[in-house]
Amino acid sequence: MVQFSVYQNTNPSSKKAFPFLVDIQSNLLDDLRTTVVIPLAPLSTVDKPISRLCPILEIDTKKYVAVTQQLAGIDRKLLGKRVADLSEYRSDFIAALDFVISGI
């Protein structure tokens, strides 16, 4: 799996609010059955996202918010179809994760 790839969310209870999941786990851990993801919500559904914590990104001309504070570990089998590559936002994801851990 490629880090910062975006997948369709297949979970019936959360896919409406978070249609996509971005895999942020290092490629060095590809042999693990699980991976760490950040859910993506349509920008129009998020009220005043904290810019450093929740970067705004674009997939197929639509804007989404990475809801970093809701990151989760999930079984790779639960990921849907790969739909995009967000590696261009790598520094934004790293900064958001750093903010969660250090507050800086």
C-alpha positions in Angstrom: 0.0 0.0 0.0 1.2 3.5 -0.7 1.3 6.0 2.1 -1.2 8.9 1.6 -3.4 6.9 -0.7 -7.2 7.6 -0.4 -9.7 4.8 -0.2 -13.5 4.7 -0.2 -14.9 4.2 3.3 -16.9 1.0 3.2 -18.3 1.3 6.8 -22.1 1.7 6.5 -22.3 3.7 9.7 -19.6 6.3 8.9 -19.3 6.5 5.1 -21.9 9.3 4.8 -20.0 11.6 7.2 -16.5 10.4 6.0 -16.7 9.1 2.4 -12.9 8.6 2.2 -10.0 7.4 4.4 -6.4 8.4 3.8 -3.8 5.8 4.8 -1.0 7.6 6.7 0.9 4.6 7.8 4.5 4.2 6.6 5.1 1.8 3.7 7.7 0.0 5.9 4.8 -1.5 7.8 3.0 -3.0 4.8 3.2 -6.5 6.3 0.9 -5.6 9.1 -2.7 -6.6 8.8 -3.8 -3.1 10.1 -3.1 0.4 9.0 -3.7 3.9 10.4 -6.1 6.1 8.6 -7.5 9.7 8.9 -11.1 10.1 7.8 -11.9 12.8 5.3 -15.1 14.8 5.5 -16.6 17.1 2.9 -15.6 20.7 3.8 -19.2 21.8 3.7 -20.0 19.5 6.7 -17.3 20.8 9.0 -17.8 23.9 11.0 -14.6 26.0 11.4 -11.9 23.3 11.0 -8.7 24.1 12.9 -6.3 24.6 10.0 -3.2 23.0 11.5 -5.1 20.0 12.9 -7.5 19.5 10.0 -5.9 20.3 6.6 -8.2 21.1 3.7 -7.4 19.1 0.6 -8.8 18.5 -2.8 -10.0 15.3 -4.5 -11.4 15.6 -8.0 -12.0 19.3 -7.6 -14.0 18.8 -4.4 -12.7 20.0 -1.0 -12.4 17.7 2.0 -11.1 18.1 5.6 -8.8 15.6 7.1 -10.3 15.0 10.5 -7.0 14.1 12.1 -8.3 14.0 15.7 -10.4 11.0 14.6 -7.5 8.9 13.2 -7.9 5.2 13.7 -6.3 1.8 13.1 -8.3 -0.5 10.9 -8.0 -3.8 9.2 -6.7 -3.2 5.6 -9.5 -5.5 4.3 -12.0 -2.8 5.3 -10.6 -0.3 2.9 -12.6 0.2 -0.3 -11.3 1.1 -3.7 -8.3 3.4 -4.0 -9.4 6.7 -5.5 -6.6 9.2 -5.1 -3.1 9.9 -4.0 -2.6 12.8 -1.5 1.2 12.6 -1.2 1.4 16.2 -2.3 -0.2 17.0 1.1 2.5 15.0 3.0 3.8 18.0 5.0 0.2 19.0 6.0 -0.5 15.5 7.4 2.9 15.4 9.2 2.2 18.8 10.7 -1.3 17.8 11.8 0.0 14.6 13.5 2.8 16.6 15.2 0.1 19.0 16.4 -1.9 16.1 17.9 1.2 14.8 19.7 3.0 18.0 20.8 0.5 20.8 20.5 3.0 22.7 18.4 
